[in-house]
Amino acid sequence: MRNHPLQGNQCSSKRRCVSINFLVLPGKLGTKTRVWAGSRTCRFARPLPDTVYYRLASDLAGGPFLMTEKLYYHDSYLRQFEARVVKSAQAAQGCEVVLDVTAFYPTSGGQPHDLGVISGMRIQEVVEREDEIIHRLEGPVPGERLECQIDWERRFDHMQQHTGQHVLSQAFVRAAKRNTVGFHMGADYVTIDLDAESLSAQQLDEAERLANAIVFENRPIHVQIVPEAEVPALGLRKESSREGPLRVVRVEDFDVSACGGTHVRHTGEIGSIVIRKVERVNQQARIGFVCGRRSLAAQQRDLESLAAVARQFSVGLGDVPARVEKQIQETRHLRKALQTKNRMLARLLAKELYAQAEQRLGCKRIKQLFEEEEVEFLKLLAQALLSQGNCVVLLGSAGTQAALLFAQSDGLPGDLRHILPACCELIEGKGGGMRTLVQAGGKNASQVQQALDLAEQRIMSVNSGSVL
């Protein structure tokens, strides 16, 4: 193994690896890269572009090696490029390909992978496995030189959302003194987790206003690779544990973050940042938001929903809140009046049912099936029946959903919970309750009568005169 004229090398026969310490050269710098060459591993302490050390590593290893230059690190706007196949293998579904260069971003750091086509074959997924970027395609690709095209609409959406996240995270630092501890980008939404159990409405409003002010100022965004020795002086919003040169995304005079994702060049391209949801998750505040095209689509959906409500009430868009509030108050009044009438009806019906019920062993047994009744009315009726005297009550409703309610007087022996499971199985549902009161719901309303009959049989079959 000969020495390289730049600085030299060290060889460990035990690990069969070669460590080559390069001098810092001008040009693009990638992440720290391991390069396989047959059975050897060439470990480059200073990551450099493919053009600098491709042939050198091949010569040292005595053959070709696997390494992909990440074009998306240097140009997020690159839509088309050519690449050479370095490695290809059949997969369970389709084909896996490693390229010498790629602009397809792999799933990483909370950002989903890019999509697109490689020589006519659609990309299903892009993942980073150890030091390889795997392109999973729907089928094999012909030849070694390939034409690659990014799904630009998806890529630019991810650029808007990810850059918007940087701006919003810094806005929360300044407006609420809260740091981002988690980030996820979904197909329709983006979330960040903050180190706070809750946030006030004022803090949310101030952070959102500040973030959009930065967007409207159209500040430039700079992406650069910074030598490790210079990283401490950057003032990163969040410290990085990565060794070696660091890729840094800087929103001018606002935010500095270590990041390997794709970003826009100016904040104005984010479009807007709109907070849509706030919830508490694992003692942290989870902020759901959308940027750019997503915020426009969300606004359009909201407007369509508001317009639909306005049409139902025959009012203008601006009158909807007041009309909805009025409807809520009217509904509460009607519900209260209905509850009063239901209590009166339950008392009258209870007297009639109790009078008609058969008395056996010192108590009455009432079994009644209703075509369509709410569980709340069944409870009122059961309470009214129990107030008449010792009894066992078996009620059911066979409406759109199956409902069962069993009750018995406190002085009676037995446990209604013992007969409920078999009845639940009939109506394909579940339930629970106490010894003297149980209820269940299910999806098979056609079996409610059978469930009531089964409950009655179980009660009647108990020996020694016990109710259960």
VEXDREN-2710 file (C-alpha; in Angstrom, 1 decimal):
% VEXDREN-2710
k/r/px/py/pz
1/MET/0.0/0.0/0.0
2/ARG/1.7/3.2/-1.2
3/ASN/1.6/6.5/0.5
4/HIS/-0.6/9.3/-1.0
5/PRO/1.4/12.4/-1.8
6/LEU/-1.0/14.6/0.0
7/GLN/-0.5/13.3/3.5
8/GLY/-0.1/9.5/3.8
9/ASN/-2.2/6.6/5.1
10/GLN/-2.4/4.0/7.8
11/CYS/-3.4/0.4/7.3
12/SER/-4.8/-2.0/9.8
13/SER/-4.5/-5.6/8.6
14/LYS/-6.8/-6.7/11.5
15/ARG/-9.7/-4.6/10.3
16/ARG/-8.6/-4.6/6.7
17/CYS/-9.4/-0.9/6.4
18/VAL/-7.5/2.1/5.1
19/SER/-7.8/5.6/6.6
20/ILE/-6.7/8.4/4.3
21/ASN/-6.3/11.8/5.9
22/PHE/-6.9/14.4/3.2
23/LEU/-5.9/18.0/3.3
24/VAL/-8.8/20.4/3.3
25/LEU/-9.4/21.2/-0.3
26/PRO/-11.7/23.9/-1.6
27/GLY/-15.0/22.9/-3.1
28/LYS/-18.2/21.1/-2.1
29/LEU/-18.1/19.0/1.1
30/GLY/-20.5/16.1/1.8
31/THR/-21.0/14.1/5.0
32/LYS/-18.5/11.7/6.3
33/THR/-18.5/8.8/4.0
34/ARG/-17.4/5.2/4.2
35/VAL/-16.5/3.7/0.9
36/TRP/-16.5/0.0/0.2
37/ALA/-13.9/-1.5/-2.1
38/GLY/-14.2/-5.2/-2.3
39/SER/-13.4/-6.6/1.1
40/ARG/-11.7/-3.3/2.2
41/THR/-13.2/-0.2/3.7
42/CYS/-11.7/3.1/2.8
43/ARG/-12.6/5.6/5.6
44/PHE/-12.2/9.2/4.5
45/ALA/-11.7/11.5/7.5
46/ARG/-12.3/14.6/5.3
47/PRO/-15.4/14.0/3.1
48/LEU/-14.8/15.4/-0.4
49/PRO/-16.7/15.5/-3.7
50/ASP/-16.7/12.4/-5.9
51/THR/-14.5/14.1/-8.4
52/VAL/-11.6/14.5/-5.9
53/TYR/-11.1/11.0/-4.6
54/TYR/-13.1/8.6/-6.9
55/ARG/-10.1/7.4/-8.8
56/LEU/-7.7/7.6/-5.9
57/ALA/-9.9/5.3/-3.8
58/SER/-10.3/2.9/-6.7
59/ASP/-6.5/2.7/-7.2
60/LEU/-5.9/2.1/-3.5
61/ALA/-8.5/-0.6/-3.2
62/GLY/-7.7/-2.2/-6.5
63/GLY/-11.2/-2.0/-7.8
64/PRO/-14.5/0.0/-7.9
65/PHE/-16.2/1.2/-4.7
66/LEU/-19.6/2.2/-3.7
67/MET/-20.3/5.9/-3.0
68/THR/-23.0/8.3/-3.9
69/GLU/-22.5/12.1/-4.2
70/LYS/-25.5/13.8/-2.7
71/LEU/-26.5/16.5/-5.2
72/TYR/-29.4/17.7/-3.1
73/TYR/-26.8/18.9/-0.5
74/HIS/-25.7/21.5/-3.0
75/ASP/-28.8/22.3/-5.1
76/SER/-32.3/21.6/-3.9
77/TYR/-33.7/23.0/-7.2
78/LEU/-32.0/20.4/-9.4
79/ARG/-34.9/18.6/-11.2
80/GLN/-33.1/16.4/-13.7
81/PHE/-29.6/14.8/-13.8
82/GLU/-27.7/11.8/-15.2
83/ALA/-26.2/9.1/-13.0
84/ARG/-24.3/5.9/-13.4
85/VAL/-25.3/2.6/-11.8
86/VAL/-22.9/1.5/-9.1
87/LYS/-24.9/-1.3/-7.7
88/SER/-28.2/-3.0/-8.6
89/ALA/-30.1/-5.9/-7.1
90/GLN/-33.5/-7.5/-7.3
91/ALA/-35.8/-6.9/-4.4
92/ALA/-39.0/-8.5/-3.1
93/GLN/-40.9/-5.9/-5.0
94/GLY/-39.0/-4.3/-7.9
95/CYS/-35.3/-3.4/-7.9
96/GLU/-32.8/-1.6/-5.6
97/VAL/-30.3/0.7/-7.3
98/VAL/-27.3/2.6/-5.9
99/LEU/-26.1/5.5/-8.1
100/ASP/-22.8/7.4/-8.2
101/VAL/-24.7/10.7/-7.8
102/THR/-28.2/11.4/-6.8
103/ALA/-30.5/14.3/-6.3
104/PHE/-33.2/12.1/-4.7
105/TYR/-33.5/12.9/-1.0
106/PRO/-33.8/9.8/1.2
107/THR/-36.2/9.6/4.2
108/SER/-34.2/11.3/7.0
109/GLY/-34.5/13.7/9.9
110/GLY/-38.3/13.8/9.8
111/GLN/-38.5/14.6/6.1
112/PRO/-40.0/12.0/3.7
113/HIS/-38.1/10.8/0.6
114/ASP/-38.4/12.2/-2.8
115/LEU/-40.2/10.5/-5.7
116/GLY/-39.6/10.6/-9.4
117/VAL/-38.5/8.4/-12.3
118/ILE/-35.1/6.8/-13.2
119/SER/-35.0/5.9/-16.9
120/GLY/-38.7/5.4/-17.0
121/MET/-39.0/3.4/-13.8
122/ARG/-40.9/5.0/-11.0
123/ILE/-39.3/5.4/-7.6
124/GLN/-41.2/3.7/-4.7
125/GLU/-38.9/4.7/-1.9
126/VAL/-35.4/6.2/-1.2
127/VAL/-33.6/5.2/1.9
128/GLU/-30.1/5.6/3.4
129/ARG/-28.7/2.3/4.5
130/GLU/-25.3/2.7/6.3
131/ASP/-23.4/4.7/3.7
132/GLU/-25.5/3.8/0.6
133/ILE/-28.5/5.6/-0.7
134/ILE/-30.9/3.0/-2.0
135/HIS/-33.4/3.8/-4.7
136/ARG/-36.2/1.3/-4.7
137/LEU/-37.8/1.1/-8.1
138/GLU/-40.8/-0.7/-9.5
139/GLY/-38.6/-2.6/-11.9
140/PRO/-35.0/-2.9/-13.3
141/VAL/-33.5/-0.1/-15.3
142/PRO/-31.7/-0.6/-18.6
143/GLY/-28.0/0.3/-19.0
144/GLU/-25.5/2.0/-16.7
145/ARG/-26.1/5.7/-17.6
146/LEU/-29.5/6.7/-16.4
147/GLU/-31.8/9.8/-16.9
148/CYS/-33.3/10.8/-13.6
149/GLN/-36.1/13.2/-12.9
150/ILE/-37.4/14.5/-9.6
151/ASP/-41.1/14.8/-8.7
152/TRP/-40.8/18.6/-8.4
153/GLU/-44.2/19.3/-6.9
154/ARG/-43.5/16.9/-4.0
155/ARG/-39.9/18.2/-3.7
156/PHE/-40.9/21.8/-3.6
157/ASP/-43.6/21.1/-1.1
158/HIS/-41.1/19.4/1.2
159/MET/-38.8/22.4/0.8
160/GLN/-41.5/24.8/1.8
161/GLN/-42.5/22.7/4.9
162/HIS/-39.0/22.1/6.1
163/THR/-37.8/25.6/5.7
164/GLY/-41.0/26.8/7.4
165/GLN/-40.2/24.5/10.3
166/HIS/-36.9/26.2/10.8
167/VAL/-38.5/29.6/10.8
168/LEU/-41.4/28.6/13.1
169/SER/-39.0/26.8/15.6
170/GLN/-36.9/29.9/15.9
171/ALA/-40.0/32.0/16.3
172/PHE/-41.1/29.9/19.3
173/VAL/-37.6/30.3/20.8
174/ARG/-38.0/34.1/20.6
175/ALA/-41.7/34.4/21.4
176/ALA/-42.1/31.7/24.1
177/LYS/-38.5/30.6/24.9
178/ARG/-39.4/27.1/23.9
179/ASN/-37.2/24.7/22.0
180/THR/-38.1/22.2/19.3
181/VAL/-37.4/18.6/20.4
182/GLY/-39.2/16.8/17.6
183/PHE/-40.1/17.2/14.0
184/HIS/-42.3/15.2/11.6
185/MET/-43.5/15.9/8.1
186/GLY/-46.6/14.0/7.0
187/ALA/-48.4/13.9/3.7
188/ASP/-50.9/16.7/4.8
189/TYR/-49.4/18.2/7.9
190/VAL/-46.2/19.0/9.7
191/THR/-45.6/18.9/13.5
192/ILE/-43.0/20.1/15.9
193/ASP/-42.8/19.1/19.5
194/LEU/-41.8/21.8/22.0
195/ASP/-40.4/21.4/25.4
196/ALA/-43.5/22.8/27.1
197/GLU/-46.6/21.1/28.4
198/SER/-48.8/24.0/27.2
199/LEU/-48.6/27.3/25.5
200/SER/-50.8/30.4/25.9
201/ALA/-52.9/31.7/23.0
202/GLN/-50.7/34.9/23.1
203/GLN/-47.5/32.8/22.7
204/LEU/-49.0/30.9/19.8
205/ASP/-50.1/34.1/18.1
206/GLU/-46.8/35.9/18.6
207/ALA/-44.8/33.0/17.3
208/GLU/-47.0/32.7/14.2
209/ARG/-46.9/36.4/13.5
210/LEU/-43.1/36.5/13.9
211/ALA/-42.7/33.5/11.6
212/ASN/-44.8/35.1/8.9
213/ALA/-43.0/38.4/9.2
214/ILE/-39.8/36.6/8.4
215/VAL/-41.5/35.0/5.4
216/PHE/-42.8/38.3/4.1
217/GLU/-39.4/39.9/4.4
218/ASN/-38.1/37.4/1.9
219/ARG/-34.9/36.9/3.7
220/PRO/-32.1/34.9/1.9
221/ILE/-31.3/31.4/3.0
222/HIS/-27.7/30.2/2.9
223/VAL/-26.6/26.6/2.9
224/GLN/-23.0/25.8/3.5
225/ILE/-20.6/23.1/4.8
226/VAL/-18.8/24.4/7.8
227/PRO/-15.5/22.9/9.1
228/GLU/-15.8/21.2/12.5
229/ALA/-13.5/23.8/14.2
230/GLU/-15.8/26.6/13.2
231/VAL/-19.1/25.0/14.3
232/PRO/-19.0/26.3/18.0
233/ALA/-19.0/29.9/16.8
234/LEU/-22.1/29.5/14.7
235/GLY/-24.7/29.9/17.5
236/LEU/-26.7/26.9/16.4
237/ARG/-30.3/26.8/17.6
238/LYS/-29.7/23.2/18.6
239/GLU/-26.3/21.7/19.2
240/SER/-25.2/18.9/16.8
241/SER/-23.4/15.7/17.9
242/ARG/-22.2/15.0/14.4
243/GLU/-18.5/14.8/13.9
244/GLY/-16.6/16.4/11.1
245/PRO/-17.8/19.2/8.7
246/LEU/-21.4/20.2/9.3
247/ARG/-24.0/21.2/6.8
248/VAL/-25.7/24.4/8.1
249/VAL/-28.8/26.2/6.9
250/ARG/-28.9/29.8/7.9
251/VAL/-32.0/32.1/7.6
252/GLU/-30.3/35.5/7.4
253/ASP/-30.1/37.3/10.8
254/PHE/-32.7/34.9/12.3
255/ASP/-31.9/31.2/12.5
256/VAL/-28.9/28.9/12.2
257/SER/-29.4/25.2/12.2
258/ALA/-27.6/22.0/11.3
259/CYS/-29.7/20.2/8.7
260/GLY/-29.3/17.8/5.8
261/GLY/-32.7/18.5/4.3
262/THR/-33.9/20.4/1.2
263/HIS/-34.7/24.1/1.5
264/VAL/-35.9/27.1/-0.5
265/ARG/-33.5/30.0/-1.3
266/HIS/-35.6/32.8/0.2
267/THR/-38.2/32.8/3.0
268/GLY/-40.8/34.3/0.6
269/GLU/-40.9/31.0/-1.2
270/ILE/-42.4/29.4/2.0
271/GLY/-45.6/31.4/1.2
272/SER/-47.1/31.4/4.6
273/ILE/-47.0/29.5/7.9
274/VAL/-50.3/28.7/9.5
275/ILE/-50.7/26.9/12.9
276/ARG/-53.6/24.5/12.6
277/LYS/-53.6/22.5/15.8
278/VAL/-52.1/22.3/19.3
279/GLU/-52.2/19.3/21.5
280/ARG/-50.4/17.8/24.5
281/VAL/-48.3/14.7/23.8
282/ASN/-46.0/13.0/26.4
283/GLN/-45.8/16.2/28.4
284/GLN/-44.8/18.2/25.4
285/ALA/-46.7/20.7/23.2
286/ARG/-47.2/19.4/19.7
287/ILE/-47.8/22.1/17.1
288/GLY/-49.4/21.1/13.8
289/PHE/-48.9/23.6/11.0
290/VAL/-48.8/23.9/7.2
291/CYS/-46.8/26.1/4.8
292/GLY/-47.1/27.3/1.2
293/ARG/-49.4/25.3/-1.0
294/ARG/-50.6/23.3/1.9
295/SER/-51.8/26.4/3.8
296/LEU/-53.6/27.5/0.7
297/ALA/-55.3/24.1/0.3
298/ALA/-56.2/24.1/4.0
299/GLN/-57.7/27.6/3.7
300/GLN/-59.7/26.6/0.6
301/ARG/-61.1/23.5/2.5
302/ASP/-62.0/25.7/5.5
303/LEU/-63.8/28.2/3.2
304/GLU/-65.8/25.4/1.5
305/SER/-66.9/24.0/4.9
306/LEU/-67.8/27.5/6.1
307/ALA/-69.8/28.2/2.9
308/ALA/-71.6/24.9/3.3
309/VAL/-72.7/25.8/6.9
310/ALA/-73.7/29.3/5.7
311/ARG/-75.9/27.7/3.0
312/GLN/-77.6/25.4/5.5
313/PHE/-78.5/28.4/7.7
314/SER/-79.2/30.7/4.8
315/VAL/-76.8/33.4/6.1
316/GLY/-73.7/35.1/4.9
317/LEU/-70.2/33.8/5.8
318/GLY/-69.7/36.5/8.4
319/ASP/-73.0/35.7/10.1
320/VAL/-72.2/32.0/10.6
321/PRO/-70.6/32.2/14.1
322/ALA/-73.5/34.1/15.6
323/ARG/-76.0/31.8/13.8
324/VAL/-74.2/28.6/15.0
325/GLU/-74.2/30.0/18.6
326/LYS/-77.9/30.6/18.4
327/GLN/-78.5/27.1/17.1
328/ILE/-76.4/25.7/20.0
329/GLN/-78.5/27.5/22.6
330/GLU/-81.8/26.5/21.0
331/THR/-80.6/22.8/20.9
332/ARG/-79.7/22.9/24.6
333/HIS/-83.1/24.3/25.4
334/LEU/-84.9/21.6/23.3
335/ARG/-82.7/18.9/24.8
336/LYS/-83.6/20.0/28.3
337/ALA/-87.3/20.1/27.5
338/LEU/-87.0/16.6/25.9
339/GLN/-85.3/15.2/29.0
340/THR/-88.1/16.5/31.2
341/LYS/-90.7/14.9/28.9
342/ASN/-88.7/11.6/28.8
343/ARG/-88.7/11.4/32.6
344/MET/-92.5/11.9/32.6
345/LEU/-92.9/9.3/29.9
346/ALA/-90.6/6.8/31.7
347/ARG/-92.6/7.1/34.9
348/LEU/-95.9/6.5/33.1
349/LEU/-94.6/3.6/31.1
350/ALA/-92.9/2.1/34.2
351/LYS/-96.2/2.0/36.1
352/GLU/-97.9/0.2/33.2
353/LEU/-95.1/-2.3/32.6
354/TYR/-94.7/-3.1/36.3
355/ALA/-98.4/-3.6/36.7
356/GLN/-98.5/-6.1/33.8
357/ALA/-95.3/-8.0/34.8
358/GLU/-95.5/-11.5/36.2
359/GLN/-94.4/-11.8/39.9
360/ARG/-92.3/-14.8/40.8
361/LEU/-90.3/-15.6/43.9
362/GLY/-91.0/-12.3/45.4
363/CYS/-90.0/-10.0/42.5
364/LYS/-91.2/-9.0/39.1
365/ARG/-89.4/-9.6/35.8
366/ILE/-89.9/-7.0/33.1
367/LYS/-88.6/-7.6/29.6
368/GLN/-89.2/-5.1/26.8
369/LEU/-87.8/-4.5/23.3
370/PHE/-88.0/-1.1/21.7
371/GLU/-87.5/-0.4/18.0
372/GLU/-85.6/2.8/18.4
373/GLU/-84.7/4.3/21.7
374/GLU/-81.6/6.0/23.1
375/VAL/-79.7/4.4/26.0
376/GLU/-80.5/7.4/28.1
377/PHE/-84.2/6.7/27.9
378/LEU/-83.6/3.0/28.8
379/LYS/-81.8/4.2/31.9
380/LEU/-84.7/6.5/32.9
381/LEU/-87.2/3.7/32.4
382/ALA/-85.1/1.2/34.4
383/GLN/-84.8/3.6/37.3
384/ALA/-88.5/4.3/37.2
385/LEU/-89.2/0.5/37.2
386/LEU/-86.9/-0.2/40.2
387/SER/-88.7/2.5/42.2
388/GLN/-91.9/0.6/41.9
389/GLY/-90.6/-2.4/43.9
390/ASN/-88.4/-5.5/43.7
391/CYS/-87.8/-6.4/40.1
392/VAL/-85.4/-7.5/37.4
393/VAL/-85.4/-5.2/34.3
394/LEU/-84.3/-6.4/30.8
395/LEU/-84.5/-3.7/28.2
396/GLY/-83.2/-3.6/24.6
397/SER/-83.3/-1.3/21.6
398/ALA/-83.0/-2.6/18.0
399/GLY/-82.4/0.6/16.0
400/THR/-79.4/1.4/13.8
401/GLN/-77.3/0.0/16.7
402/ALA/-78.1/-2.7/19.2
403/ALA/-78.4/-1.6/22.8
404/LEU/-79.0/-3.6/26.0
405/LEU/-79.6/-2.5/29.6
406/PHE/-80.2/-4.9/32.5
407/ALA/-80.9/-3.8/36.1
408/GLN/-82.2/-5.3/39.3
409/SER/-83.2/-4.1/42.8
410/ASP/-80.3/-3.8/45.3
411/GLY/-81.8/-6.3/47.7
412/LEU/-81.9/-9.1/45.1
413/PRO/-79.0/-11.6/45.0
414/GLY/-76.8/-12.4/42.0
415/ASP/-74.6/-10.4/39.6
416/LEU/-75.9/-9.2/36.3
417/ARG/-72.3/-9.0/35.0
418/HIS/-72.3/-12.8/34.7
419/ILE/-74.9/-13.0/32.0
420/LEU/-73.7/-10.0/30.0
421/PRO/-70.8/-11.6/28.0
422/ALA/-73.0/-14.2/26.3
423/CYS/-75.5/-11.4/25.3
424/CYS/-72.8/-9.2/24.0
425/GLU/-71.6/-12.0/21.8
426/LEU/-75.1/-12.3/20.2
427/ILE/-75.2/-8.5/19.3
428/GLU/-71.5/-8.5/18.3
429/GLY/-70.7/-5.8/20.9
430/LYS/-69.3/-5.1/24.3
431/GLY/-70.4/-3.7/27.6
432/GLY/-69.9/-3.6/31.3
433/GLY/-71.3/-2.2/34.5
434/MET/-72.0/-3.0/38.2
435/ARG/-73.6/-6.0/39.9
436/THR/-77.1/-4.4/39.7
437/LEU/-76.8/-2.4/36.5
438/VAL/-75.1/-3.3/33.2
439/GLN/-75.4/-2.1/29.6
440/ALA/-73.9/-3.0/26.2
441/GLY/-73.9/-1.8/22.6
442/GLY/-73.3/-3.7/19.4
443/LYS/-73.7/-3.7/15.7
444/ASN/-76.1/-6.6/15.2
445/ALA/-79.5/-5.1/16.0
446/SER/-81.3/-8.2/14.6
447/GLN/-80.2/-10.2/17.7
448/VAL/-81.4/-7.9/20.4
449/GLN/-84.6/-10.0/21.1
450/GLN/-82.5/-13.2/21.2
451/ALA/-80.2/-11.5/23.7
452/LEU/-83.1/-10.5/25.9
453/ASP/-84.5/-14.0/25.8
454/LEU/-81.1/-15.5/26.7
455/ALA/-80.8/-13.1/29.7
456/GLU/-84.2/-14.2/30.9
457/GLN/-83.4/-17.9/30.5
458/ARG/-80.1/-17.4/32.5
459/ILE/-82.0/-15.7/35.3
460/MET/-84.8/-18.3/35.4
461/SER/-82.3/-21.3/35.4
462/VAL/-80.7/-20.2/38.6
463/ASN/-81.4/-22.7/41.4
464/SER/-82.5/-22.1/45.0
465/GLY/-84.8/-19.3/44.1
466/SER/-82.0/-16.8/43.5
467/VAL/-82.5/-14.3/40.8
468/LEU/-79.0/-15.1/39.4
END
